[in-house]
Amino acid sequence: MNIAVCVNHVPDTETKVKVGADGKTIDSAGVNYMLNPYDEFAVEEALKLKEKLGGDVTVMSLGPDSHKETLRKALAMGVGKALLLKDEGVRDSYGIAKGLAEELKSMKPDVVLFGKQSIDYDDAQVGTLVAEMLGLPSVAVVVKLDVHDGKAVCEREIEGGHETVETTLPAVFLAQKGLNEPRYPSLKGIMAAKSKPIEEKSASPAEIRVETTALSKPAAKGAGKIVGTDKEAVPELVRLLREEAKVI
C-alpha cells in the first residue's frame, strides 16, 4: 500500500494575529507554527493503514524551509519518508493543489490523505482540487475509513447525520475530527526524526488565480447592553433584536 499524506504548516491556534506592514499578510514575528490539526488526523490514519495493510507512508508539504518543522512532527509520529516541495512565494489554493498534484502523479499512491481544511485560511479547497486534477474520486469530512481489497468504505459527516460511501482505489480522503485519536510522538521517535532526511524538490510552477489585495482584522465588538433583569424587559429586548441587531 502506497500512502501519501499532504500537510500544512500553520500558525498555532493561540496565536494573536497581527496584520503585517504590507497589509496583505500576517506579521510572523513571534508567531509559533504547528502541524495543521486536521492534518494530524490524516497522518494518524495513514499510520494505521500502514500497520494494518503494510506499505509505505510519505508525508509532503509545499512551502518554504519552515515547513520542515511540521514534516519532522509527522516523522516523529512514525512516518517513514518526508518530502518538501520548496517554494518561497505565496500561492493560492489552486497553485498549492497544482504543485501537490504534479508530484503525486509520479508517486502513484493508492491512498492520498488530507485534513478536511487548513486552519489558516479555512477555505477547504486543496484536497478536492488535487483529486480533480488527478482524476480520482474523493470523500470529504471522513470520520471512519475501512480499506480492503482495493476498495474503501467511508463514513462521512453530513448535515444532521452521517453518510456511508464506498469507492475504489486510488482515491483521496479528507479527514475530519473524530476519525481517530492522533498518537503523541515518543521520545525515541522525536530523536529519530531529527536525523531522518527530508527530501527537497522545487515545486512545479503554477498559475496564481487569486490575489490577496488587503488583510484586516474584524471590527471590535461593541459594548453589551442590559435592558432589564425580569420579564418586563422582554418587549424592549425583542424590539432591539429586531430594529438594532436585525437578527429577528
C-alpha positions, 0 to 999 in steps of 0.5 A, a space after each residue: 500500500 502506497 500512502 501519501 499524506 499532504 500537510 500544512 504548516 500553520 500558525 498555532 491556534 493561540 496565536 494573536 494575529 497581527 496584520 503585517 506592514 504590507 497589509 496583505 499578510 500576517 506579521 510572523 514575528 513571534 508567531 509559533 507554527 504547528 502541524 495543521 490539526 486536521 492534518 494530524 488526523 490524516 497522518 494518524 490514519 495513514 499510520 494505521 493503514 500502514 500497520 494494518 495493510 503494510 506499505 509505505 507512508 510519505 508525508 509532503 508539504 509545499 512551502 518554504 524551509 519552515 515547513 520542515 518543522 511540521 514534516 519532522 512532527 509527522 516523522 516523529 509520529 512514525 512516518 517513514 519518508 518526508 518530502 518538501 516541495 520548496 517554494 518561497 512565494 505565496 500561492 493560492 489554493 489552486 497553485 498549492 493543489 497544482 504543485 501537490 498534484 504534479 508530484 503525486 502523479 509520479 508517486 502513484 499512491 493508492 491512498 492520498 490523505 488530507 485534513 478536511 481544511 487548513 486552519 489558516 485560511 479555512 477555505 477547504 479547497 486543496 484536497 478536492 482540487 488535487 483529486 480533480 486534477 488527478 482524476 480520482 474520486 474523493 470523500 470529504 469530512 471522513 470520520 471512519 475509513 475501512 480499506 480492503 481489497 482495493 476498495 474503501 468504505 467511508 463514513 462521512 459527516 453530513 448535515 444532521 447525520 452521517 453518510 456511508 460511501 464506498 469507492 475504489 482505489 486510488 482515491 483521496 480522503 479528507 479527514 475530519 475530527 473524530 476519525 481517530 485519536 492522533 498518537 503523541 510522538 515518543 521520545 525515541 521517535 522525536 530523536 529519530 526524526 531529527 536525523 531522518 532526511 527530508 527530501 527537497 524538490 522545487 515545486 512545479 510552477 503554477 498559475 496564481 488565480 487569486 490575489 490577496 489585495 488587503 488583510 484586516 482584522 474584524 471590527 471590535 465588538 461593541 459594548 453589551 447592553 442590559 435592558 432589564 433583569 425580569 420579564 418586563 424587559 422582554 418587549 424592549 429586548 425583542 424590539 432591539 433584536 429586531 430594529 438594532 441587531 436585525 437578527 429577528 
